[in-house]
Amino acid sequence: MLIEVVKSKIHRVRVTDADLNYIGSITLDKKLIEASNLVVGEKVHVVNVNNGERLETYVIEGIEGSGEVTLNGPAARKVQKGDIIIIISYAHMEPEAARNYKPTIIFPDENSNLIT
């Protein structure tokens, strides 16, 4: 049996843009992707602290060091520029492995989205 557990979490970053006319996804600063152990194309849950919206999308790599956090396509309707969001990914594993697994959780600067 497999269970789903938190793999990666970017806790409280600020949305820098919402681009309705893009195909879809969330564009993240390359440094945020690397620091949080996410993979380009990986499915993530996005939780909007400001309005309670929750959505699923996938990661696209943005410019390294830019602090970019852009919701694209239909997801852009669920956020506004300046909203605070939490980004979470999950992994499937055996319960025994999950008991010892340590997720990667990062706390970037909430104003700049940079790793401090």
C-alpha positions in Angstrom: 0.0 0.0 0.0 1.2 3.5 -0.8 0.2 6.7 1.1 0.6 10.3 -0.1 2.8 12.5 2.0 4.2 16.1 1.7 7.4 16.1 -0.4 8.0 19.8 -0.9 6.6 23.0 0.4 7.2 26.7 -0.3 5.6 28.4 2.6 4.2 31.9 2.0 5.4 33.6 -1.1 3.9 36.6 -2.8 2.3 36.3 -6.2 4.2 38.6 -8.6 1.9 38.3 -11.6 -1.3 36.5 -12.9 -1.3 36.0 -16.6 -4.7 34.8 -17.9 -3.5 34.6 -21.5 -0.9 31.9 -20.9 -1.4 28.2 -21.5 -1.4 27.3 -17.8 0.8 26.5 -14.8 2.8 28.3 -12.2 6.1 30.0 -13.1 8.6 29.9 -10.3 12.1 31.5 -9.8 14.6 28.7 -10.6 16.1 29.1 -7.1 12.7 28.5 -5.5 12.4 25.3 -7.5 15.8 24.0 -6.6 15.6 25.0 -2.9 12.3 23.3 -2.4 13.3 20.1 -4.3 10.6 20.6 -6.9 10.9 19.4 -10.5 9.9 21.3 -13.6 6.6 19.8 -14.8 5.8 18.5 -11.3 2.2 18.7 -10.1 1.7 21.1 -7.2 -1.2 22.3 -5.1 -1.4 26.1 -4.6 -3.2 27.4 -1.6 -4.1 31.1 -1.6 -3.9 32.5 2.0 -5.8 35.7 1.0 -9.0 34.1 -0.3 -8.9 30.4 0.5 -8.7 29.2 -3.1 -7.0 25.9 -3.7 -5.9 24.6 -7.1 -3.6 22.1 -8.9 -1.2 23.0 -11.6 2.4 22.2 -12.6 5.7 24.0 -12.3 7.5 26.0 -15.1 10.9 27.4 -14.5 11.3 31.1 -14.3 14.3 33.4 -14.3 16.9 32.5 -11.6 17.0 35.1 -8.8 14.0 37.0 -10.1 11.6 36.1 -7.2 9.0 35.3 -9.8 5.8 33.6 -8.7 3.3 33.8 -11.6 0.0 32.0 -11.9 -0.8 31.4 -15.6 -3.9 30.5 -17.6 -7.2 29.7 -15.7 -5.3 29.7 -12.4 -4.8 33.4 -12.8 -8.5 33.9 -11.9 -7.8 32.4 -8.5 -5.2 34.9 -7.4 -4.3 38.5 -7.6 -0.9 40.1 -7.8 0.3 40.5 -4.2 -1.6 37.5 -2.7 0.3 35.2 -0.4 0.3 31.6 -1.4 1.6 28.2 -0.2 2.9 25.7 -2.8 2.9 22.0 -1.9 3.9 18.8 -3.7 3.3 15.3 -2.5 4.9 11.9 -3.0 3.6 8.3 -2.8 5.5 6.0 -0.6 5.2 3.0 1.6 4.0 3.9 5.2 7.4 2.6 6.6 9.4 4.9 4.3 7.0 7.8 5.1 7.6 7.5 8.8 11.3 8.4 8.3 10.9 10.8 5.3 11.7 14.5 5.8 10.0 16.8 3.4 11.8 19.9 2.0 10.1 23.0 3.4 11.4 26.4 2.6 10.5 29.8 4.0 11.5 32.5 1.5 11.3 36.2 2.3 7.6 37.0 1.9 8.2 40.3 0.3 10.9 39.4 -2.2 10.3 35.7 -2.6 14.1 35.2 -2.3 15.8 32.6 -0.2 17.5 34.4 2.8 
